[in-house]
Amino acid sequence: MASRIKKGDMVRIISGKDRGREGKVIKVYPKEERVLVEGLNLRKRHRRPRKAGEKGSVVELPTPFPWAKVMPKCPGCGKPVRVGVKILEDGGRKRICKKCGYEF
């Protein structure tokens, strides 16, 4: 199944601890069917000191979501929507909003 969510899309989380929050897609992992969303699904990671005299630290990093838990926001109507695909005459494909018909 091809991903209908692309890098740079704004998405809303529809389930889990971050439900209702929105963010920008940083990366898509099609084989694992996951997406990495900026600032959401954060995990704490303990980092070792890299240089002599430097202290270790705790860093919060985003981790990937299953893409079934996110819905892309339509740039036209601004709502989280299902995405359809429109086949163009030249053989290309365009994503469309199922609510308002906006092409993105």
Biopython code that builds the backbone (N, CA, C, O; Angstrom):
import numpy as np
from Bio.PDB.StructureBuilder import StructureBuilder

atoms = [
    (1, "MET", "N", (0.841, -1.187, 0.000)),
    (1, "MET", "CA", (0.000, 0.000, 0.000)),
    (1, "MET", "C", (0.879, 1.240, 0.000)),
    (1, "MET", "O", (1.761, 1.375, 0.847)),
    (2, "ALA", "N", (0.651, 2.126, -0.921)),
    (2, "ALA", "CA", (1.444, 3.351, -1.024)),
    (2, "ALA", "C", (0.989, 4.356, 0.030)),
    (2, "ALA", "O", (-0.190, 4.431, 0.373)),
    (3, "SER", "N", (1.945, 5.122, 0.531)),
    (3, "SER", "CA", (1.641, 6.127, 1.540)),
    (3, "SER", "C", (0.933, 7.319, 0.915)),
    (3, "SER", "O", (1.340, 7.800, -0.143)),
    (4, "ARG", "N", (-0.099, 7.788, 1.547)),
    (4, "ARG", "CA", (-0.761, 9.004, 1.084)),
    (4, "ARG", "C", (-0.339, 10.186, 1.939)),
    (4, "ARG", "O", (-0.901, 11.276, 1.835)),
    (5, "ILE", "N", (0.654, 9.960, 2.783)),
    (5, "ILE", "CA", (1.226, 11.023, 3.609)),
    (5, "ILE", "C", (2.652, 11.247, 3.115)),
    (5, "ILE", "O", (3.424, 10.300, 2.962)),
    (6, "LYS", "N", (2.988, 12.493, 2.872)),
    (6, "LYS", "CA", (4.305, 12.832, 2.328)),
    (6, "LYS", "C", (5.076, 13.711, 3.312)),
    (6, "LYS", "O", (4.497, 14.323, 4.210)),
    (7, "LYS", "N", (6.387, 13.757, 3.124)),
    (7, "LYS", "CA", (7.240, 14.620, 3.922)),
    (7, "LYS", "C", (6.796, 16.073, 3.725)),
    (7, "LYS", "O", (6.551, 16.504, 2.599)),
    (8, "GLY", "N", (6.695, 16.819, 4.819)),
    (8, "GLY", "CA", (6.284, 18.220, 4.747)),
    (8, "GLY", "C", (4.799, 18.445, 4.981)),
    (8, "GLY", "O", (4.380, 19.585, 5.178)),
    (9, "ASP", "N", (3.980, 17.376, 4.966)),
    (9, "ASP", "CA", (2.544, 17.508, 5.220)),
    (9, "ASP", "C", (2.285, 17.872, 6.677)),
    (9, "ASP", "O", (3.029, 17.463, 7.568)),
    (10, "MET", "N", (1.227, 18.643, 6.912)),
    (10, "MET", "CA", (0.747, 18.866, 8.271)),
    (10, "MET", "C", (-0.231, 17.739, 8.577)),
    (10, "MET", "O", (-1.089, 17.420, 7.754)),
    (11, "VAL", "N", (-0.109, 17.137, 9.752)),
    (11, "VAL", "CA", (-0.980, 16.019, 10.121)),
    (11, "VAL", "C", (-1.551, 16.221, 11.519)),
    (11, "VAL", "O", (-0.974, 16.937, 12.338)),
    (12, "ARG", "N", (-2.689, 15.581, 11.786)),
    (12, "ARG", "CA", (-3.284, 15.565, 13.125)),
    (12, "ARG", "C", (-3.260, 14.128, 13.618)),
    (12, "ARG", "O", (-3.558, 13.199, 12.868)),
    (13, "ILE", "N", (-2.901, 13.950, 14.893)),
    (13, "ILE", "CA", (-2.858, 12.625, 15.504)),
    (13, "ILE", "C", (-4.280, 12.266, 15.919)),
    (13, "ILE", "O", (-4.957, 13.068, 16.562)),
    (14, "ILE", "N", (-4.744, 11.058, 15.555)),
    (14, "ILE", "CA", (-6.127, 10.684, 15.829)),
    (14, "ILE", "C", (-6.278, 9.679, 16.963)),
    (14, "ILE", "O", (-7.399, 9.400, 17.388)),
    (15, "SER", "N", (-5.160, 9.123, 17.466)),
    (15, "SER", "CA", (-5.269, 8.230, 18.617)),
    (15, "SER", "C", (-3.957, 8.204, 19.382)),
    (15, "SER", "O", (-2.904, 8.558, 18.852)),
    (16, "GLY", "N", (-4.036, 7.783, 20.626)),
    (16, "GLY", "CA", (-2.847, 7.692, 21.464)),
    (16, "GLY", "C", (-2.700, 8.887, 22.384)),
    (16, "GLY", "O", (-3.604, 9.715, 22.492)),
    (17, "LYS", "N", (-1.547, 8.973, 23.051)),
    (17, "LYS", "CA", (-1.342, 10.019, 24.057)),
    (17, "LYS", "C", (-1.268, 11.420, 23.459)),
    (17, "LYS", "O", (-1.525, 12.402, 24.156)),
    (18, "ASP", "N", (-0.923, 11.525, 22.183)),
    (18, "ASP", "CA", (-0.838, 12.830, 21.525)),
    (18, "ASP", "C", (-2.074, 13.157, 20.699)),
    (18, "ASP", "O", (-2.015, 14.036, 19.839)),
    (19, "ARG", "N", (-3.192, 12.474, 20.935)),
    (19, "ARG", "CA", (-4.409, 12.670, 20.141)),
    (19, "ARG", "C", (-4.841, 14.141, 20.128)),
    (19, "ARG", "O", (-4.885, 14.799, 21.167)),
    (20, "GLY", "N", (-5.158, 14.638, 18.930)),
    (20, "GLY", "CA", (-5.615, 16.016, 18.777)),
    (20, "GLY", "C", (-4.513, 17.007, 18.478)),
    (20, "GLY", "O", (-4.789, 18.133, 18.064)),
    (21, "ARG", "N", (-3.264, 16.605, 18.681)),
    (21, "ARG", "CA", (-2.149, 17.518, 18.416)),
    (21, "ARG", "C", (-1.760, 17.455, 16.939)),
    (21, "ARG", "O", (-2.016, 16.463, 16.256)),
    (22, "GLU", "N", (-1.141, 18.530, 16.464)),
    (22, "GLU", "CA", (-0.766, 18.616, 15.060)),
    (22, "GLU", "C", (0.718, 18.875, 14.924)),
    (22, "GLU", "O", (1.342, 19.463, 15.808)),
    (23, "GLY", "N", (1.278, 18.434, 13.813)),
    (23, "GLY", "CA", (2.690, 18.656, 13.552)),
    (23, "GLY", "C", (3.032, 18.412, 12.098)),
    (23, "GLY", "O", (2.187, 17.984, 11.311)),
    (24, "LYS", "N", (4.272, 18.686, 11.750)),
    (24, "LYS", "CA", (4.754, 18.547, 10.387)),
    (24, "LYS", "C", (5.503, 17.221, 10.251)),
    (24, "LYS", "O", (6.270, 16.846, 11.138)),
    (25, "VAL", "N", (5.283, 16.518, 9.151)),
    (25, "VAL", "CA", (5.956, 15.242, 8.909)),
    (25, "VAL", "C", (7.407, 15.523, 8.512)),
    (25, "VAL", "O", (7.673, 16.257, 7.560)),
    (26, "ILE", "N", (8.340, 14.925, 9.262)),
    (26, "ILE", "CA", (9.764, 15.094, 9.001)),
    (26, "ILE", "C", (10.251, 14.017, 8.037)),
    (26, "ILE", "O", (11.033, 14.286, 7.125)),
    (27, "LYS", "N", (9.768, 12.777, 8.258)),
    (27, "LYS", "CA", (10.227, 11.651, 7.447)),
    (27, "LYS", "C", (9.144, 10.587, 7.390)),
    (27, "LYS", "O", (8.372, 10.423, 8.335)),
    (28, "VAL", "N", (9.090, 9.862, 6.270)),
    (28, "VAL", "CA", (8.137, 8.766, 6.092)),
    (28, "VAL", "C", (8.934, 7.477, 5.906)),
    (28, "VAL", "O", (9.883, 7.434, 5.123)),
    (29, "TYR", "N", (8.543, 6.428, 6.628)),
    (29, "TYR", "CA", (9.170, 5.114, 6.508)),
    (29, "TYR", "C", (8.164, 4.154, 5.876)),
    (29, "TYR", "O", (7.408, 3.507, 6.601)),
    (30, "PRO", "N", (8.130, 4.041, 4.528)),
    (30, "PRO", "CA", (7.087, 3.251, 3.873)),
    (30, "PRO", "C", (7.137, 1.758, 4.204)),
    (30, "PRO", "O", (6.085, 1.132, 4.330)),
    (31, "LYS", "N", (8.317, 1.175, 4.346)),
    (31, "LYS", "CA", (8.404, -0.264, 4.629)),
    (31, "LYS", "C", (7.825, -0.601, 5.999)),
    (31, "LYS", "O", (7.183, -1.637, 6.172)),
    (32, "GLU", "N", (8.056, 0.280, 6.969)),
    (32, "GLU", "CA", (7.528, 0.052, 8.330)),
    (32, "GLU", "C", (6.140, 0.647, 8.517)),
    (32, "GLU", "O", (5.519, 0.457, 9.563)),
    (33, "GLU", "N", (5.641, 1.374, 7.498)),
    (33, "GLU", "CA", (4.357, 2.072, 7.561)),
    (33, "GLU", "C", (4.285, 3.013, 8.763)),
    (33, "GLU", "O", (3.334, 2.978, 9.543)),
    (34, "ARG", "N", (5.316, 3.858, 8.894)),
    (34, "ARG", "CA", (5.405, 4.802, 10.002)),
    (34, "ARG", "C", (5.794, 6.178, 9.489)),
    (34, "ARG", "O", (6.376, 6.318, 8.414)),
    (35, "VAL", "N", (5.460, 7.197, 10.286)),
    (35, "VAL", "CA", (5.840, 8.574, 9.971)),
    (35, "VAL", "C", (6.453, 9.218, 11.206)),
    (35, "VAL", "O", (6.058, 8.927, 12.336)),
    (36, "LEU", "N", (7.421, 10.095, 10.976)),
    (36, "LEU", "CA", (8.071, 10.839, 12.049)),
    (36, "LEU", "C", (7.504, 12.247, 12.024)),
    (36, "LEU", "O", (7.615, 12.945, 11.017)),
    (37, "VAL", "N", (6.889, 12.673, 13.141)),
    (37, "VAL", "CA", (6.229, 13.976, 13.208)),
    (37, "VAL", "C", (7.006, 14.871, 14.170)),
    (37, "VAL", "O", (7.353, 14.470, 15.281)),
    (38, "GLU", "N", (7.268, 16.088, 13.714)),
    (38, "GLU", "CA", (8.072, 17.051, 14.466)),
    (38, "GLU", "C", (7.424, 17.401, 15.807)),
    (38, "GLU", "O", (6.281, 17.857, 15.850)),
    (39, "GLY", "N", (8.158, 17.185, 16.898)),
    (39, "GLY", "CA", (7.712, 17.597, 18.225)),
    (39, "GLY", "C", (6.676, 16.704, 18.888)),
    (39, "GLY", "O", (6.181, 17.050, 19.961)),
    (40, "LEU", "N", (6.327, 15.558, 18.285)),
    (40, "LEU", "CA", (5.333, 14.660, 18.870)),
    (40, "LEU", "C", (5.922, 13.273, 19.095)),
    (40, "LEU", "O", (6.909, 12.894, 18.465)),
    (41, "ASN", "N", (5.298, 12.520, 20.009)),
    (41, "ASN", "CA", (5.743, 11.170, 20.361)),
    (41, "ASN", "C", (7.196, 11.194, 20.831)),
    (41, "ASN", "O", (8.023, 10.410, 20.365)),
    (42, "LEU", "N", (7.495, 12.102, 21.759)),
    (42, "LEU", "CA", (8.863, 12.297, 22.228)),
    (42, "LEU", "C", (9.278, 11.211, 23.219)),
    (42, "LEU", "O", (8.483, 10.768, 24.049)),
    (43, "ARG", "N", (10.524, 10.798, 23.115)),
    (43, "ARG", "CA", (11.123, 9.841, 24.035)),
    (43, "ARG", "C", (12.397, 10.465, 24.579)),
    (43, "ARG", "O", (13.070, 11.228, 23.887)),
    (44, "LYS", "N", (12.725, 10.132, 25.833)),
    (44, "LYS", "CA", (13.953, 10.659, 26.432)),
    (44, "LYS", "C", (15.094, 9.701, 26.132)),
    (44, "LYS", "O", (14.963, 8.485, 26.265)),
    (45, "ARG", "N", (16.213, 10.280, 25.726)),
    (45, "ARG", "CA", (17.382, 9.484, 25.406)),
    (45, "ARG", "C", (18.561, 10.047, 26.187)),
    (45, "ARG", "O", (18.813, 11.252, 26.156)),
    (46, "HIS", "N", (19.279, 9.182, 26.885)),
    (46, "HIS", "CA", (20.446, 9.614, 27.651)),
    (46, "HIS", "C", (21.674, 9.578, 26.751)),
    (46, "HIS", "O", (21.996, 8.551, 26.153)),
    (47, "ARG", "N", (22.350, 10.719, 26.668)),
    (47, "ARG", "CA", (23.520, 10.834, 25.799)),
    (47, "ARG", "C", (24.798, 10.809, 26.619)),
    (47, "ARG", "O", (24.876, 11.405, 27.694)),
    (48, "ARG", "N", (25.784, 10.119, 26.103)),
    (48, "ARG", "CA", (27.092, 10.089, 26.750)),
    (48, "ARG", "C", (27.854, 11.363, 26.428)),
    (48, "ARG", "O", (27.595, 12.009, 25.412)),
    (49, "PRO", "N", (28.792, 11.722, 27.293)),
    (49, "PRO", "CA", (29.650, 12.858, 26.940)),
    (49, "PRO", "C", (30.531, 12.491, 25.744)),
    (49, "PRO", "O", (31.091, 11.395, 25.709)),
    (50, "ARG", "N", (30.659, 13.380, 24.777)),
    (50, "ARG", "CA", (31.450, 13.113, 23.564)),
    (50, "ARG", "C", (32.920, 13.503, 23.754)),
    (50, "ARG", "O", (33.816, 12.794, 23.295)),
    (51, "LYS", "N", (33.165, 14.621, 24.425)),
    (51, "LYS", "CA", (34.536, 15.115, 24.606)),
    (51, "LYS", "C", (34.908, 15.072, 26.082)),
    (51, "LYS", "O", (34.033, 14.972, 26.942)),
    (52, "ALA", "N", (36.177, 15.144, 26.371)),
    (52, "ALA", "CA", (36.645, 15.172, 27.749)),
    (52, "ALA", "C", (36.149, 16.468, 28.402)),
    (52, "ALA", "O", (36.258, 17.547, 27.819)),
    (53, "GLY", "N", (35.609, 16.347, 29.607)),
    (53, "GLY", "CA", (35.127, 17.517, 30.332)),
    (53, "GLY", "C", (33.669, 17.862, 30.036)),
    (53, "GLY", "O", (33.078, 18.684, 30.737)),
    (54, "GLU", "N", (33.090, 17.257, 29.027)),
    (54, "GLU", "CA", (31.686, 17.517, 28.692)),
    (54, "GLU", "C", (30.797, 16.614, 29.546)),
    (54, "GLU", "O", (31.176, 15.488, 29.869)),
    (55, "LYS", "N", (29.612, 17.114, 29.909)),
    (55, "LYS", "CA", (28.685, 16.318, 30.705)),
    (55, "LYS", "C", (27.733, 15.552, 29.809)),
    (55, "LYS", "O", (27.452, 15.969, 28.685)),
    (56, "GLY", "N", (27.234, 14.425, 30.311)),
    (56, "GLY", "CA", (26.186, 13.692, 29.612)),
    (56, "GLY", "C", (24.883, 14.457, 29.760)),
    (56, "GLY", "O", (24.766, 15.319, 30.631)),
    (57, "SER", "N", (23.911, 14.156, 28.929)),
    (57, "SER", "CA", (22.645, 14.883, 29.002)),
    (57, "SER", "C", (21.483, 13.970, 28.628)),
    (57, "SER", "O", (21.666, 12.871, 28.103)),
    (58, "VAL", "N", (20.278, 14.467, 28.921)),
    (58, "VAL", "CA", (19.065, 13.764, 28.545)),
    (58, "VAL", "C", (18.421, 14.579, 27.421)),
    (58, "VAL", "O", (18.122, 15.761, 27.595)),
    (59, "VAL", "N", (18.211, 13.938, 26.270)),
    (59, "VAL", "CA", (17.689, 14.619, 25.096)),
    (59, "VAL", "C", (16.335, 14.022, 24.744)),
    (59, "VAL", "O", (16.163, 12.805, 24.794)),
    (60, "GLU", "N", (15.372, 14.870, 24.387)),
    (60, "GLU", "CA", (14.072, 14.374, 23.928)),
    (60, "GLU", "C", (14.076, 14.298, 22.414)),
    (60, "GLU", "O", (14.316, 15.298, 21.737)),
    (61, "LEU", "N", (13.811, 13.106, 21.878)),
    (61, "LEU", "CA", (13.795, 12.892, 20.435)),
    (61, "LEU", "C", (12.439, 12.376, 19.992)),
    (61, "LEU", "O", (11.828, 11.576, 20.701)),
    (62, "PRO", "N", (11.944, 12.820, 18.818)),
    (62, "PRO", "CA", (10.683, 12.259, 18.315)),
    (62, "PRO", "C", (10.910, 10.844, 17.792)),
    (62, "PRO", "O", (11.964, 10.543, 17.233)),
    (63, "THR", "N", (9.919, 9.983, 17.975)),
    (63, "THR", "CA", (9.984, 8.619, 17.452)),
    (63, "THR", "C", (8.820, 8.417, 16.483)),
    (63, "THR", "O", (7.807, 9.109, 16.583)),
    (64, "PRO", "N", (8.953, 7.476, 15.547)),
    (64, "PRO", "CA", (7.933, 7.318, 14.510)),
    (64, "PRO", "C", (6.588, 6.807, 15.027)),
    (64, "PRO", "O", (6.528, 6.003, 15.957)),
    (65, "PHE", "N", (5.499, 7.299, 14.395)),
    (65, "PHE", "CA", (4.125, 6.862, 14.638)),
    (65, "PHE", "C", (3.730, 5.861, 13.567)),
    (65, "PHE", "O", (4.257, 5.930, 12.456)),
    (66, "PRO", "N", (2.819, 4.929, 13.853)),
    (66, "PRO", "CA", (2.188, 4.187, 12.756)),
    (66, "PRO", "C", (1.366, 5.174, 11.930)),
    (66, "PRO", "O", (0.682, 6.018, 12.509)),
    (67, "TRP", "N", (1.408, 5.099, 10.605)),
    (67, "TRP", "CA", (0.722, 6.101, 9.801)),
    (67, "TRP", "C", (-0.787, 5.949, 9.842)),
    (67, "TRP", "O", (-1.499, 6.816, 9.335)),
    (68, "ALA", "N", (-1.298, 4.873, 10.429)),
    (68, "ALA", "CA", (-2.742, 4.740, 10.616)),
    (68, "ALA", "C", (-3.247, 5.656, 11.732)),
    (68, "ALA", "O", (-4.450, 5.891, 11.838)),
    (69, "LYS", "N", (-2.342, 6.173, 12.562)),
    (69, "LYS", "CA", (-2.733, 7.051, 13.670)),
    (69, "LYS", "C", (-2.718, 8.526, 13.299)),
    (69, "LYS", "O", (-3.024, 9.373, 14.138)),
    (70, "VAL", "N", (-2.366, 8.852, 12.054)),
    (70, "VAL", "CA", (-2.330, 10.262, 11.648)),
    (70, "VAL", "C", (-3.226, 10.500, 10.437)),
    (70, "VAL", "O", (-3.399, 9.624, 9.589)),
    (71, "MET", "N", (-3.793, 11.706, 10.375)),
    (71, "MET", "CA", (-4.589, 12.118, 9.219)),
    (71, "MET", "C", (-4.000, 13.404, 8.678)),
    (71, "MET", "O", (-3.762, 14.338, 9.444)),
    (72, "PRO", "N", (-3.756, 13.478, 7.366)),
    (72, "PRO", "CA", (-3.232, 14.713, 6.798)),
    (72, "PRO", "C", (-4.264, 15.835, 6.847)),
    (72, "PRO", "O", (-5.462, 15.594, 6.700)),
    (73, "LYS", "N", (-3.783, 17.077, 7.057)),
    (73, "LYS", "CA", (-4.668, 18.241, 7.033)),
    (73, "LYS", "C", (-4.702, 18.781, 5.621)),
    (73, "LYS", "O", (-3.663, 18.941, 4.981)),
    (74, "CYS", "N", (-5.905, 19.063, 5.135)),
    (74, "CYS", "CA", (-6.083, 19.625, 3.794)),
    (74, "CYS", "C", (-5.656, 21.095, 3.813)),
    (74, "CYS", "O", (-6.127, 21.853, 4.661)),
    (75, "PRO", "N", (-4.773, 21.519, 2.893)),
    (75, "PRO", "CA", (-4.407, 22.928, 2.836)),
    (75, "PRO", "C", (-5.580, 23.823, 2.407)),
    (75, "PRO", "O", (-5.579, 25.024, 2.680)),
    (76, "GLY", "N", (-6.571, 23.237, 1.738)),
    (76, "GLY", "CA", (-7.724, 24.012, 1.273)),
    (76, "GLY", "C", (-8.724, 24.296, 2.371)),
    (76, "GLY", "O", (-9.033, 25.455, 2.647)),
    (77, "CYS", "N", (-9.245, 23.227, 3.014)),
    (77, "CYS", "CA", (-10.287, 23.423, 4.028)),
    (77, "CYS", "C", (-9.726, 23.429, 5.455)),
    (77, "CYS", "O", (-10.440, 23.798, 6.388)),
    (78, "GLY", "N", (-8.458, 23.027, 5.645)),
    (78, "GLY", "CA", (-7.821, 23.081, 6.960)),
    (78, "GLY", "C", (-8.270, 22.021, 7.933)),
    (78, "GLY", "O", (-7.972, 22.115, 9.123)),
    (79, "LYS", "N", (-8.990, 20.999, 7.455)),
    (79, "LYS", "CA", (-9.477, 19.929, 8.331)),
    (79, "LYS", "C", (-8.685, 18.651, 8.088)),
    (79, "LYS", "O", (-8.135, 18.462, 7.003)),
    (80, "PRO", "N", (-8.619, 17.762, 9.096)),
    (80, "PRO", "CA", (-8.016, 16.458, 8.857)),
    (80, "PRO", "C", (-8.936, 15.659, 7.925)),
    (80, "PRO", "O", (-10.138, 15.560, 8.172)),
    (81, "VAL", "N", (-8.372, 15.095, 6.866)),
    (81, "VAL", "CA", (-9.202, 14.467, 5.833)),
    (81, "VAL", "C", (-8.623, 13.137, 5.373)),
    (81, "VAL", "O", (-7.455, 12.825, 5.606)),
    (82, "ARG", "N", (-9.477, 12.366, 4.714)),
    (82, "ARG", "CA", (-9.006, 11.197, 3.973)),
    (82, "ARG", "C", (-8.488, 11.700, 2.634)),
    (82, "ARG", "O", (-8.964, 12.712, 2.119)),
    (83, "VAL", "N", (-7.528, 11.003, 2.080)),
    (83, "VAL", "CA", (-6.894, 11.436, 0.844)),
    (83, "VAL", "C", (-7.270, 10.487, -0.281)),
    (83, "VAL", "O", (-7.183, 9.268, -0.135)),
    (84, "GLY", "N", (-7.691, 11.060, -1.413)),
    (84, "GLY", "CA", (-7.958, 10.283, -2.609)),
    (84, "GLY", "C", (-6.876, 10.559, -3.634)),
    (84, "GLY", "O", (-6.061, 11.463, -3.455)),
    (85, "VAL", "N", (-6.865, 9.779, -4.713)),
    (85, "VAL", "CA", (-5.884, 9.981, -5.764)),
    (85, "VAL", "C", (-6.606, 10.209, -7.079)),
    (85, "VAL", "O", (-7.512, 9.460, -7.445)),
    (86, "LYS", "N", (-6.192, 11.255, -7.785)),
    (86, "LYS", "CA", (-6.767, 11.575, -9.090)),
    (86, "LYS", "C", (-5.703, 11.264, -10.141)),
    (86, "LYS", "O", (-4.573, 11.745, -10.054)),
    (87, "ILE", "N", (-6.073, 10.457, -11.132)),
    (87, "ILE", "CA", (-5.146, 10.119, -12.212)),
    (87, "ILE", "C", (-5.220, 11.226, -13.270)),
    (87, "ILE", "O", (-6.302, 11.560, -13.752)),
    (88, "LEU", "N", (-4.072, 11.783, -13.622)),
    (88, "LEU", "CA", (-4.011, 12.859, -14.600)),
    (88, "LEU", "C", (-3.919, 12.282, -16.018)),
    (88, "LEU", "O", (-3.613, 11.104, -16.198)),
    (89, "GLU", "N", (-4.184, 13.121, -17.009)),
    (89, "GLU", "CA", (-4.154, 12.680, -18.407)),
    (89, "GLU", "C", (-2.767, 12.228, -18.848)),
    (89, "GLU", "O", (-2.638, 11.312, -19.660)),
    (90, "ASP", "N", (-1.728, 12.871, -18.313)),
    (90, "ASP", "CA", (-0.359, 12.500, -18.705)),
    (90, "ASP", "C", (0.160, 11.272, -17.959)),
    (90, "ASP", "O", (1.327, 10.908, -18.099)),
    (91, "GLY", "N", (-0.702, 10.636, -17.172)),
    (91, "GLY", "CA", (-0.315, 9.425, -16.438)),
    (91, "GLY", "C", (0.146, 9.696, -15.014)),
    (91, "GLY", "O", (0.406, 8.756, -14.262)),
    (92, "GLY", "N", (0.252, 10.971, -14.629)),
    (92, "GLY", "CA", (0.667, 11.324, -13.279)),
    (92, "GLY", "C", (-0.468, 11.145, -12.285)),
    (92, "GLY", "O", (-1.600, 10.845, -12.664)),
    (93, "ARG", "N", (-0.153, 11.331, -11.012)),
    (93, "ARG", "CA", (-1.146, 11.194, -9.958)),
    (93, "ARG", "C", (-1.136, 12.443, -9.103)),
    (93, "ARG", "O", (-0.080, 13.037, -8.884)),
    (94, "LYS", "N", (-2.288, 12.847, -8.621)),
    (94, "LYS", "CA", (-2.433, 14.019, -7.770)),
    (94, "LYS", "C", (-3.263, 13.610, -6.561)),
    (94, "LYS", "O", (-4.277, 12.927, -6.707)),
    (95, "ARG", "N", (-2.842, 14.019, -5.375)),
    (95, "ARG", "CA", (-3.639, 13.739, -4.176)),
    (95, "ARG", "C", (-4.770, 14.742, -4.086)),
    (95, "ARG", "O", (-4.578, 15.918, -4.393)),
    (96, "ILE", "N", (-5.952, 14.297, -3.669)),
    (96, "ILE", "CA", (-7.088, 15.205, -3.509)),
    (96, "ILE", "C", (-7.732, 14.994, -2.138)),
    (96, "ILE", "O", (-7.676, 13.908, -1.562)),
    (97, "CYS", "N", (-8.344, 16.065, -1.639)),
    (97, "CYS", "CA", (-9.089, 16.031, -0.381)),
    (97, "CYS", "C", (-10.448, 15.390, -0.651)),
    (97, "CYS", "O", (-11.127, 15.772, -1.604)),
    (98, "LYS", "N", (-10.854, 14.429, 0.164)),
    (98, "LYS", "CA", (-12.140, 13.760, -0.016)),
    (98, "LYS", "C", (-13.310, 14.639, 0.430)),
    (98, "LYS", "O", (-14.452, 14.380, 0.050)),
    (99, "LYS", "N", (-13.035, 15.694, 1.245)),
    (99, "LYS", "CA", (-14.107, 16.566, 1.718)),
    (99, "LYS", "C", (-14.396, 17.697, 0.733)),
    (99, "LYS", "O", (-15.546, 17.916, 0.350)),
    (100, "CYS", "N", (-13.335, 18.422, 0.322)),
    (100, "CYS", "CA", (-13.568, 19.621, -0.492)),
    (100, "CYS", "C", (-13.083, 19.481, -1.938)),
    (100, "CYS", "O", (-13.396, 20.330, -2.772)),
    (101, "GLY", "N", (-12.328, 18.429, -2.247)),
    (101, "GLY", "CA", (-11.847, 18.229, -3.604)),
    (101, "GLY", "C", (-10.576, 18.978, -3.953)),
    (101, "GLY", "O", (-10.138, 18.950, -5.103)),
    (102, "TYR", "N", (-9.968, 19.656, -2.965)),
    (102, "TYR", "CA", (-8.738, 20.419, -3.195)),
    (102, "TYR", "C", (-7.600, 19.476, -3.607)),
    (102, "TYR", "O", (-7.428, 18.418, -3.002)),
    (103, "GLU", "N", (-6.826, 19.850, -4.623)),
    (103, "GLU", "CA", (-5.692, 19.038, -5.066)),
    (103, "GLU", "C", (-4.423, 19.517, -4.361)),
    (103, "GLU", "O", (-4.122, 20.710, -4.333)),
    (104, "PHE", "N", (-3.687, 18.557, -3.792)),
    (104, "PHE", "CA", (-2.400, 18.914, -3.167)),
    (104, "PHE", "C", (-1.361, 17.853, -3.372)),
    (104, "PHE", "O", (-0.229, 17.999, -2.910)),
]
sb = StructureBuilder()
sb.init_structure("model")
sb.init_model(0)
sb.init_chain("A")
sb.init_seg("    ")
for serial, (resi, resn, name, xyz) in enumerate(atoms, 1):
    if name == "N":
        sb.init_residue(resn, " ", resi, " ")
    sb.init_atom(name, np.array(xyz, "f"), 0.0, 1.0, " ", f" {name:<3s}", serial, name[0])
structure = sb.get_structure()
